[in-house]
Amino acid sequence: MKVEELQPQGVWKNFHSLTQIPRPSGKKEKISRFLVSYGKSLGLESIQDEIGNVIIRKPASAGMENHPGVILQGHMDMVPQKNSDTEFDFEKDPIRAYVDGEWVTAEGTTLGADNGIGVATAMAILADKSVVHPPLEAFFTVDEETGMYGAFDLKGGVLQGKTLLNLDSEQEGELYVGCAGGVDAVATFDCFMQPAEEGDAALKIVLKGLKGGHSGCDINLQRANANKLMFRFLKEAVSEYEARLAWVEGGSLRNSIPREAMAIISVPAEGVEDLKQLVMDYEDLFIREFDDVEDNIQFTAEETAMPDGLLPEEIQDSLIHAITACPDGVRRMIPEMPDVVETSNNLAMVQTLPANNEQDRVRIEICCLTRSSVESRKEELEEMIESVFALAGAKVEFSGSYPGWKPNLNSNILGLMQQTYREEFGEEARIITIHAGLECGIIGRNYPGMDMISFGPTIKHPHSPEEKVNIASVERFYNLLIATLKKL
């Protein structure tokens, strides 16, 4: 069966349309135009603000004109991640989505169900004349995955509704009432390269096959971080095998657990085979250590052309020590909710980049995303990261700090949806605070008093090529939304 033939067909047809439009974060023009055009094709007021956010307004059903308005909110961008052996251009190619048993997934790339299913569901509600509802606003934000810029730049007074239904959660049967805040950290080393040693050989070291995942939703799974593993190896290679580091790269997105890392190193020619053996030993070690969570770790070394230059030893050593010491993963769970992460850090990216267009000068950037539902603990972890890299001589900057969303267990929409879920499915919904960032906290700051909740279908492994969405959960999600709108 084709994706667009699944039920509810209105949702899946829209989702299929979204998969055909390249929409990685930062490339909002095509998807914004598509959504505005879609709203206008339905004869609805459709506007786009100066940063690309789209708002489509649908008048209330007969008899509900005087009810407070409701906002259906999601983000239009998706995380562009692919397997290294998959040929794909996220700025040009459509996602190759397909049905795999009870799930919809994609061939070798992220699927974009995060948050494409939420957007497609709001689109279906806008088009369905049989749905009973108060005045509706479908609010689609840009660039959520790279910093929640659409929500940050939303001006007060634009939205008219009083209740916001965020359609960006990833476990059916759960109602989300709070989330962690976060902040980005970037540490930078800047240096001139040094000539390679005569008589040395060069090796390209590649780590791949890790699962990665969403650094908010999957951080508690204790999956391997490719950057941490690569620098663990580099530390021994440099200290014990006279290796020198020329170039390193790992991870590609701030909110994704890095799945791959690569480095180019030089070693004395007589030590090449010993270094290759060390790589094999580390591969065996990593497989043993992560045998309960990773099933395809590949760590390889192959000879390559000698690089033009090497990092100065003092920069190389400082970089290795700092990344080895940098906190990564879960730091603390919420005491009252022991299965929910309170504080974490994702050592997301390491990049070797040209610096200021000067020959032989490079910049090594290390990017982290720190999250916590407790502001003071987020600040504490910021200080730890800053101290680690400052001691190593790096420049450290923080940006994009966003607030958490404080739970309100007396929320009107929470009580109504608990009742609605019970009536629809004969069981209780779970009330959850999530570690991943949601736009609710930012929107709530600009719209004090907004009553908010987040829910969605079951999506596994977002931000990785293993992303998939459960088909049956989409129908339950859609039915719950329809029933909720009627009650509102």
Salt bridges, closest charged atoms under 4 A:
GLU4 OE1 - HIS16 NE2 3.76
GLU45 OE2 - ARG57 NH1 3.13
GLU50 OE2 - LYS155 NZ 3.12
ASP77 OD1 - HIS75 ND1 2.96
GLU91 OE1 - LYS27 NZ 3.90
GLU107 OE1 - ARG96 NE 3.19
ASP114 OD1 - HIS75 NE2 3.29
ASP114 OD2 - HIS463 NE2 3.16
GLU137 OE2 - ARG57 NE 3.06
GLU144 OE1 - HIS75 NE2 3.19
GLU145 OE2 - HIS75 NE2 3.57
GLU145 OE1 - HIS463 NE2 3.13
ASP168 OD2 - HIS75 NE2 3.39
GLU172 OE1 - ARG476 NE 3.19
GLU174 OE2 - ARG430 NE 3.39
ASP184 OD1 - ARG254 NE 2.87
ASP190 OD1 - ARG361 NE 2.87
ASP218 OD2 - ARG223 NH1 3.97
GLU273 OE2 - LYS276 NZ 3.90
GLU289 OE1 - ARG232 NH1 2.78
ASP295 OD2 - LYS211 NZ 3.95
GLU303 OE2 - LYS276 NZ 3.35
GLU313 OE2 - ARG244 NH1 3.99
GLU342 OE2 - ARG332 NH1 2.62
GLU342 OE1 - ARG377 NE 3.23
GLU358 OE2 - ARG361 NH1 2.73
GLU365 OE2 - ARG363 NE 2.93
GLU375 OE2 - LYS378 NZ 3.32
GLU397 OE2 - LYS395 NZ 3.58
GLU423 OE1 - LYS487 NZ 3.08
GLU427 OE2 - ARG476 NH2 3.35
GLU428 OE2 - ARG422 NE 2.58
